[in-house]
């Protein structure tokens, strides 16, 4: 039996170690924060847009830059690894086979920057304004995964790394991760870990920190409606030939009823209904409707009747029109009856819904309701599954304690409205749980013009991440 004296000594020694961690991390980060920020901004200058073939060389350049950042930060190994699409960057720092391994996932590809005319500054020339970095990819996801790179450097340089760390940074998340599943399946041993940590999500605010306990899935399709064989004179043929834009608009309008409930047959069949007790807890999170309207530039809020805004964006499935076009779009007027009209349409999915089943429902719906006067072509772009994180897991507890340590507050568990398509595949193939620990904000204009990421959020992430590794080790001892 350990003596009381030895117990006190061990306790004091642990306290001293903890204090040492805190002081060493804080000092190193303070001395290097300007460089950390500069390096992140250098990464943002690379237009790594996976959706556009014209950026193929930029994608390769960005992968190489990410690889270099890992080697400069103390990784034992960093490698650009090919897939059937854009490459992934794998890196690792291994210290002890008896220690747990954390796999960090992120992505270096970004959304297209269009419409360019709505940006206040050039999307790939980062600008600091009001304490935020404005650039495409600043919050989604370069700025956020780069926090882990700099946290690695902090722990390596201060000799305070007590987990093994692996990194999987892909280049196709913004197009649905079509090739990552195969890569993961073929590299299970390489990616073997005890937990997966992702910072591709947001928190409520720096004043009210939160942790996502789940993300929604995604089904993304495109619908093309063709009427006449060519554009026609709208005076000569108008009223006698079906207008594809009118037909498509009616088809889209039929997707919601007067309560903004989605009318596609079977759309809600598999939805996992959330108990009233959990809904009540979820709605205790701070929410200012007027501020929400100001941030979005909306006159009033809109959505499925019977649910709050927090519920609509977290626990309910949705259907959105992401783009629609057809006919003449140039300057001035041109009186044509267009030959074609096209729309891109996405559905966000919740637990128990699957992207394959929901995509089929969407495709079937749009082809079945088309009038005989037009031809409809509908096809899938990509999809992904919803994911839930157990809050009783060691990983979640470590993240919660890390947030409590650096923010001084217990994080609120929330469900994210976005999608990370690879989550269910990562868990299935690697057999471990995923923890979401994002430091961005919903107001960071993700996927929109003037995307931004707070410098304080960036620094807070670098400060907090080392504690996750520390507490995850302690939770596994």
C-alpha positions as CSV (number, residue, x, y, z in Angstrom):
1,X,0.0,0.0,0.0
2,X,1.3,3.4,-0.9
3,X,2.1,5.7,2.1
4,X,0.3,8.9,2.6
5,X,3.6,10.8,2.2
6,X,4.3,9.1,-1.2
7,X,0.7,9.8,-2.3
8,X,1.1,13.5,-1.5
9,X,4.5,13.6,-3.3
10,X,3.0,11.9,-6.4
11,X,0.1,14.3,-6.4
12,X,2.4,17.3,-6.1
13,X,4.6,16.0,-8.9
14,X,1.6,15.6,-11.2
15,X,0.5,19.1,-10.4
16,X,4.0,20.4,-11.2
17,X,4.0,18.5,-14.5
18,X,0.7,20.0,-15.4
19,X,2.0,23.5,-14.5
20,X,5.1,22.8,-16.6
21,X,3.0,21.8,-19.6
22,X,0.9,25.0,-19.3
23,X,3.8,27.3,-18.9
24,X,5.9,25.7,-21.6
25,X,3.1,25.6,-24.2
26,X,2.0,29.2,-23.4
27,X,5.6,30.6,-23.7
28,X,6.3,28.8,-26.9
29,X,3.1,29.8,-28.5
30,X,3.4,33.4,-27.4
31,X,6.9,33.6,-28.8
32,X,5.9,32.1,-32.2
33,X,2.3,33.3,-32.7
34,X,3.2,35.8,-35.4
35,X,5.1,33.2,-37.4
36,X,2.2,30.7,-36.9
37,X,-0.2,33.2,-38.4
38,X,2.1,34.1,-41.3
39,X,2.6,30.4,-42.2
40,X,-1.2,29.8,-42.1
41,X,-1.7,32.8,-44.4
42,X,0.9,31.5,-46.8
43,X,-1.1,28.3,-47.1
44,X,-4.2,30.3,-47.8
45,X,-2.6,31.9,-50.9
46,X,-2.7,28.6,-52.7
47,X,-6.0,28.4,-54.7
48,X,-6.5,24.7,-54.0
49,X,-10.1,24.4,-55.5
50,X,-10.8,20.7,-56.0
51,X,-14.0,21.3,-57.9
52,X,-12.3,23.1,-60.8
53,X,-9.9,21.2,-63.1
54,X,-8.0,24.4,-63.8
55,X,-6.6,24.3,-60.3
56,X,-4.9,20.8,-60.7
57,X,-1.4,22.2,-60.3
58,X,-2.5,24.4,-57.4
59,X,-3.8,21.2,-55.6
60,X,-0.4,19.5,-56.1
61,X,1.4,22.6,-54.8
62,X,-0.8,22.8,-51.8
63,X,-0.2,19.1,-50.9
64,X,3.5,19.7,-51.1
65,X,3.2,22.8,-48.9
66,X,1.2,20.8,-46.3
67,X,3.8,18.1,-46.3
68,X,6.6,20.7,-45.7
69,X,4.6,22.2,-42.8
70,X,4.6,18.9,-41.1
71,X,8.3,18.2,-41.5
72,X,9.1,21.7,-40.3
73,X,6.9,21.2,-37.2
74,X,8.7,18.0,-36.1
75,X,6.9,15.1,-37.8
76,X,9.0,12.0,-38.2
77,X,7.4,11.3,-41.5
78,X,5.3,13.3,-44.0
79,X,4.3,12.0,-47.4
80,X,2.1,13.0,-50.3
81,X,0.2,9.9,-51.2
82,X,-1.7,9.4,-54.5
83,X,-5.3,8.4,-54.8
84,X,-7.5,8.0,-57.9
85,X,-8.1,11.7,-57.5
86,X,-6.2,14.4,-55.7
87,X,-3.6,13.2,-53.2
88,X,-3.7,13.0,-49.5
89,X,-1.0,14.1,-47.1
90,X,0.0,11.6,-44.4
91,X,2.2,12.6,-41.5
92,X,3.1,11.1,-38.1
93,X,5.1,11.6,-35.0
94,X,5.6,8.3,-33.1
95,X,7.0,8.3,-29.5
96,X,6.0,5.1,-27.8
97,X,4.1,2.0,-28.9
98,X,2.5,1.8,-25.5
99,X,1.0,5.2,-25.8
100,X,-2.4,5.9,-27.5
101,X,-2.5,7.2,-31.1
102,X,-4.6,10.2,-32.2
103,X,-5.4,10.4,-35.9
104,X,-6.1,14.0,-37.0
105,X,-8.3,14.4,-40.1
106,X,-8.6,17.6,-42.2
107,X,-8.7,18.8,-45.8
108,X,-6.5,21.2,-47.8
109,X,-9.0,21.7,-50.7
110,X,-11.4,24.7,-50.6
111,X,-14.7,25.7,-52.1
112,X,-14.7,27.8,-55.4
113,X,-14.5,31.5,-54.6
114,X,-17.3,32.7,-56.9
115,X,-19.1,35.1,-57.0
116,X,-15.8,37.1,-57.0
117,X,-17.6,40.5,-57.2
118,X,-19.0,40.0,-53.7
119,X,-15.6,39.7,-52.1
120,X,-14.3,42.8,-50.3
121,X,-10.7,41.6,-50.9
122,X,-9.2,39.0,-53.2
123,X,-10.1,35.5,-52.0
124,X,-6.6,34.1,-52.2
125,X,-4.7,37.1,-51.0
126,X,-5.4,37.0,-47.2
127,X,-6.3,40.2,-45.5
128,X,-6.4,40.9,-41.7
129,X,-9.3,43.1,-40.7
130,X,-10.9,43.5,-37.3
131,X,-8.8,40.6,-35.8
132,X,-9.9,38.2,-38.5
133,X,-8.2,36.7,-41.6
134,X,-10.3,37.0,-44.7
135,X,-9.5,34.4,-47.4
136,X,-11.1,31.4,-49.0
137,X,-10.3,28.3,-46.8
138,X,-9.4,30.4,-43.7
139,X,-12.0,28.6,-41.5
140,X,-12.8,25.7,-43.9
141,X,-10.5,24.0,-43.3
142,X,-6.9,25.3,-43.8
143,X,-6.9,27.5,-40.7
144,X,-8.4,24.8,-38.6
145,X,-6.3,21.8,-39.5
146,X,-3.2,24.1,-39.4
147,X,-3.9,24.6,-35.7
148,X,-3.0,20.9,-35.3
149,X,0.2,21.4,-37.2
150,X,1.3,24.2,-34.9
151,X,0.1,22.3,-31.8
152,X,2.3,19.4,-32.9
153,X,5.2,21.8,-33.2
154,X,4.5,23.2,-29.8
155,X,4.5,19.8,-28.1
156,X,7.6,18.6,-30.0
157,X,9.7,21.7,-29.4
158,X,8.8,21.7,-25.7
159,X,9.3,17.9,-25.3
160,X,5.7,17.5,-24.0
161,X,4.1,15.2,-26.5
162,X,2.6,12.2,-24.8
163,X,0.6,10.6,-27.6
164,X,1.5,9.3,-31.0
165,X,0.0,11.5,-33.6
166,X,-1.0,10.7,-37.2
167,X,-2.4,13.1,-39.7
168,X,-4.7,12.5,-42.7
169,X,-5.2,15.7,-44.7
170,X,-7.2,15.1,-47.9
171,X,-7.8,17.1,-51.1
172,X,-11.3,16.2,-52.0
173,X,-13.6,16.9,-49.1
174,X,-15.3,19.7,-50.8
175,X,-16.3,17.4,-53.7
176,X,-17.6,14.6,-51.4
177,X,-14.3,12.6,-50.7
178,X,-15.0,10.2,-53.6
179,X,-11.6,8.5,-53.4
180,X,-10.7,8.7,-49.7
181,X,-12.8,5.6,-48.8
182,X,-10.7,3.4,-51.0
183,X,-7.5,4.9,-49.7
184,X,-8.5,4.3,-46.0
185,X,-9.5,0.7,-46.8
186,X,-6.2,0.1,-48.4
187,X,-4.2,1.7,-45.6
188,X,-5.8,0.6,-42.4
189,X,-2.6,-0.3,-40.7
190,X,-1.0,3.0,-41.7
191,X,-3.9,4.9,-40.2
192,X,-4.5,2.7,-37.2
193,X,-5.4,4.9,-34.2
194,X,-7.3,5.0,-30.9
195,X,-9.4,8.1,-31.7
196,X,-10.0,10.4,-34.6
197,X,-9.9,14.2,-34.0
198,X,-11.4,16.6,-36.5
199,X,-11.5,20.4,-36.4
200,X,-13.7,21.0,-39.4
201,X,-16.6,22.2,-37.4
202,X,-17.6,25.3,-35.4
203,X,-18.5,26.4,-31.9
204,X,-21.2,28.7,-30.7
205,X,-18.8,31.5,-29.7
206,X,-15.6,32.1,-27.7
207,X,-17.8,33.3,-24.9
208,X,-20.0,30.1,-25.1
209,X,-17.7,27.3,-26.3
210,X,-19.4,24.2,-27.6
211,X,-18.5,20.8,-29.1
212,X,-20.3,19.2,-32.0
213,X,-21.7,15.8,-31.1
214,X,-22.7,15.1,-34.7
215,X,-22.9,16.2,-38.3
216,X,-25.6,15.8,-41.0
217,X,-25.2,13.7,-44.1
218,X,-25.6,14.8,-47.7
219,X,-27.2,13.9,-50.9
220,X,-26.3,16.1,-53.9
221,X,-27.9,15.9,-57.3
222,X,-28.3,17.9,-60.5
223,X,-31.5,18.1,-62.6
224,X,-31.5,19.2,-66.2
225,X,-34.8,19.9,-68.0
226,X,-34.8,20.1,-71.8
227,X,-37.7,21.4,-73.9
228,X,-37.2,22.5,-77.5
229,X,-34.1,21.4,-79.4
230,X,-32.7,25.0,-79.5
231,X,-33.5,28.4,-78.0
232,X,-36.6,29.8,-79.7
233,X,-38.0,33.3,-80.2
234,X,-40.2,33.9,-77.2
235,X,-42.7,35.9,-79.3
236,X,-43.1,33.5,-82.1
237,X,-43.1,30.3,-79.9
238,X,-44.0,31.6,-76.5
239,X,-47.3,30.1,-75.2
240,X,-47.1,27.2,-77.6
241,X,-43.9,25.4,-76.4
242,X,-43.1,24.5,-72.9
243,X,-40.5,26.7,-71.2
244,X,-37.9,24.5,-69.4
245,X,-37.2,27.2,-66.8
246,X,-40.9,27.5,-65.9
247,X,-41.2,23.7,-65.7
248,X,-38.1,23.4,-63.5
249,X,-39.4,26.2,-61.3
250,X,-42.7,24.5,-60.8
251,X,-40.9,21.2,-60.0
252,X,-38.7,22.8,-57.4
253,X,-41.7,24.7,-55.9
254,X,-43.5,21.4,-55.4
255,X,-40.8,20.2,-53.0
256,X,-42.1,22.1,-50.0
257,X,-45.7,22.7,-48.7
258,X,-47.1,25.8,-46.9
259,X,-45.4,24.7,-43.6
260,X,-42.0,24.3,-45.4
261,X,-42.4,20.6,-44.9
262,X,-40.6,18.5,-47.6
263,X,-43.2,16.8,-49.8
264,X,-41.0,14.2,-51.6
265,X,-42.6,10.8,-50.8
266,X,-40.8,8.9,-48.1
267,X,-38.4,11.8,-47.4
268,X,-38.9,11.5,-43.6
269,X,-39.4,7.7,-43.4
270,X,-36.1,7.0,-41.7
271,X,-35.6,10.2,-39.7
272,X,-34.5,9.5,-36.1
273,X,-36.8,11.7,-34.0
274,X,-35.1,13.4,-31.1
275,X,-36.8,13.1,-27.7
276,X,-38.4,16.3,-26.2
277,X,-35.9,16.2,-23.3
278,X,-32.9,16.4,-25.7
279,X,-34.6,19.1,-27.7
280,X,-35.2,21.2,-24.6
281,X,-31.5,20.8,-23.6
282,X,-30.4,21.7,-27.1
283,X,-32.5,24.9,-27.1
284,X,-30.8,26.1,-23.9
285,X,-27.9,27.1,-26.0
286,X,-27.6,30.9,-26.4
287,X,-29.4,32.1,-29.5
288,X,-30.2,35.7,-30.5
289,X,-32.7,35.7,-33.3
290,X,-32.1,39.4,-34.2
291,X,-28.3,38.9,-34.3
292,X,-28.8,35.8,-36.5
293,X,-30.9,37.8,-38.9
294,X,-28.2,40.5,-39.0
295,X,-25.4,38.0,-39.6
296,X,-27.3,36.4,-42.5
297,X,-28.8,39.5,-43.9
298,X,-32.3,38.0,-43.7
299,X,-35.5,39.9,-43.0
300,X,-37.0,37.0,-41.2
301,X,-36.2,33.4,-40.4
302,X,-37.7,30.6,-42.4
303,X,-38.0,26.8,-42.0
304,X,-40.0,23.8,-41.1
305,X,-43.0,24.6,-38.9
306,X,-42.8,23.2,-35.4
307,X,-39.0,23.4,-34.9
308,X,-36.7,26.1,-33.7
309,X,-33.8,27.5,-35.8
310,X,-31.3,25.4,-33.7
311,X,-33.4,22.3,-34.4
312,X,-33.8,23.0,-38.1
313,X,-30.1,23.3,-38.6
314,X,-29.1,20.4,-36.4
315,X,-31.6,17.6,-36.1
316,X,-33.9,18.0,-39.1
317,X,-33.2,17.1,-42.7
318,X,-33.4,19.8,-45.3
319,X,-33.7,20.3,-49.1
320,X,-32.0,23.3,-50.7
321,X,-31.5,24.6,-54.2
322,X,-27.8,25.4,-54.6
323,X,-27.9,26.8,-58.0
324,X,-30.3,27.3,-60.9
325,X,-29.8,28.7,-64.4
326,X,-31.0,28.7,-68.0
327,X,-31.6,31.0,-70.9
328,X,-29.9,34.3,-71.5
329,X,-27.8,35.6,-68.7
330,X,-25.8,38.3,-70.4
331,X,-26.0,42.1,-70.4
332,X,-29.2,43.7,-71.7
333,X,-32.3,41.8,-73.0
334,X,-32.7,38.8,-75.3
335,X,-36.2,37.5,-75.8
336,X,-35.6,33.7,-76.0
337,X,-37.6,30.7,-74.9
338,X,-34.6,28.6,-73.7
339,X,-33.9,25.1,-74.7
340,X,-32.6,24.0,-71.2
341,X,-32.8,24.8,-67.5
342,X,-30.6,23.2,-64.8
343,X,-30.5,23.1,-61.0
344,X,-28.1,21.8,-58.4
345,X,-30.0,20.4,-55.4
346,X,-28.8,19.1,-52.0
347,X,-30.4,17.4,-49.1
348,X,-28.9,17.4,-45.6
349,X,-29.5,14.2,-43.8
350,X,-29.9,13.2,-40.2
351,X,-29.3,9.9,-38.3
352,X,-30.9,6.8,-39.8
353,X,-31.1,8.4,-43.3
354,X,-28.6,7.1,-45.8
355,X,-27.3,9.0,-48.8
356,X,-27.8,6.2,-51.3
357,X,-31.5,5.8,-50.4
358,X,-32.2,9.5,-50.2
359,X,-30.4,10.2,-53.5
360,X,-32.6,7.6,-55.2
361,X,-35.7,9.3,-53.7
362,X,-34.6,12.7,-55.1
363,X,-33.8,11.3,-58.5
364,X,-37.0,9.4,-58.8
365,X,-39.0,12.3,-57.7
366,X,-37.7,14.8,-60.3
367,X,-38.0,12.3,-63.1
368,X,-41.5,11.1,-62.1
369,X,-43.1,14.6,-61.8
370,X,-41.8,15.9,-65.1
371,X,-44.6,16.7,-67.7
372,X,-44.4,15.0,-71.0
373,X,-43.6,18.3,-72.8
374,X,-40.0,18.1,-71.5
375,X,-37.2,15.6,-71.0
376,X,-35.5,15.4,-67.6
377,X,-32.0,14.2,-66.9
378,X,-31.2,13.8,-63.2
379,X,-27.9,12.5,-61.7
380,X,-25.9,12.3,-58.5
381,X,-22.8,14.4,-57.7
382,X,-21.8,13.0,-54.3
383,X,-23.1,12.1,-50.9
384,X,-22.2,11.3,-47.3
385,X,-23.7,9.8,-44.2
386,X,-24.7,11.6,-40.9
387,X,-22.6,10.9,-37.8
388,X,-23.1,11.0,-34.1
389,X,-20.4,11.1,-31.4
390,X,-21.0,9.4,-28.0
391,X,-20.6,11.9,-25.2
392,X,-19.5,9.2,-22.8
393,X,-16.4,8.2,-24.9
394,X,-12.9,8.9,-23.6
395,X,-12.3,11.1,-26.6
396,X,-15.3,13.4,-26.0
397,X,-14.4,13.6,-22.3
398,X,-10.8,14.6,-23.2
399,X,-12.1,17.3,-25.6
400,X,-14.5,18.6,-23.0
401,X,-11.8,18.8,-20.3
402,X,-9.5,20.5,-22.8
403,X,-12.1,23.2,-23.6
404,X,-12.8,23.6,-19.8
405,X,-9.1,24.1,-19.2
406,X,-8.5,26.9,-21.7
407,X,-11.9,28.6,-21.8
408,X,-12.8,28.2,-18.2
409,X,-16.3,27.0,-19.2
410,X,-17.9,23.6,-19.9
411,X,-18.7,23.3,-23.6
412,X,-22.3,23.0,-24.7
413,X,-22.9,19.8,-26.8
414,X,-24.5,20.7,-30.1
415,X,-25.2,19.1,-33.5
416,X,-23.6,20.6,-36.5
417,X,-25.6,21.4,-39.6
418,X,-22.8,20.7,-42.1
419,X,-21.5,17.4,-43.5
420,X,-18.1,15.6,-43.4
421,X,-18.7,12.8,-45.9
422,X,-15.8,10.6,-44.8
423,X,-16.8,10.2,-41.1
424,X,-18.8,7.0,-41.2
425,X,-16.2,5.4,-43.5
426,X,-13.4,6.3,-41.2
427,X,-15.2,4.7,-38.2
428,X,-16.2,1.7,-40.2
429,X,-12.7,1.0,-41.6
430,X,-10.6,2.0,-38.5
431,X,-13.0,0.9,-35.8
432,X,-12.6,4.0,-33.6
433,X,-14.8,7.0,-32.7
434,X,-14.6,10.5,-34.1
435,X,-14.4,13.7,-31.9
436,X,-15.3,17.1,-33.4
437,X,-13.3,20.0,-31.8
438,X,-13.8,23.0,-34.1
439,X,-12.9,26.6,-33.3
440,X,-14.6,28.4,-36.2
441,X,-17.9,30.2,-36.0
442,X,-21.1,29.7,-38.0
443,X,-20.7,33.4,-39.0
444,X,-17.4,32.8,-40.7
445,X,-19.0,32.8,-44.1
446,X,-18.1,29.2,-45.0
447,X,-18.7,28.5,-48.7
448,X,-19.6,32.2,-49.2
449,X,-17.8,35.4,-50.2
450,X,-15.6,37.0,-47.5
451,X,-14.9,33.8,-45.6
452,X,-13.0,34.7,-42.4
453,X,-11.4,33.1,-39.4
454,X,-10.7,34.9,-36.1
455,X,-7.0,35.2,-35.1
456,X,-8.1,34.7,-31.5
457,X,-10.0,31.5,-32.5
458,X,-6.8,30.3,-34.3
459,X,-4.6,30.9,-31.3
460,X,-7.2,29.4,-28.9
461,X,-7.2,26.2,-31.0
462,X,-3.4,25.9,-30.8
463,X,-3.6,26.5,-27.1
464,X,-6.4,23.9,-26.5
465,X,-5.3,21.0,-28.7
466,X,-2.3,19.9,-26.6
467,X,-4.6,19.5,-23.6
468,X,-6.7,17.1,-25.6
469,X,-3.7,14.8,-26.1
470,X,-2.7,15.1,-22.4
471,X,-6.2,14.3,-21.2
472,X,-6.7,11.5,-23.7
473,X,-3.6,9.8,-22.4
474,X,-4.7,10.2,-18.8
475,X,-8.2,8.8,-19.7
476,X,-6.5,5.7,-21.1
477,X,-4.1,5.0,-18.2
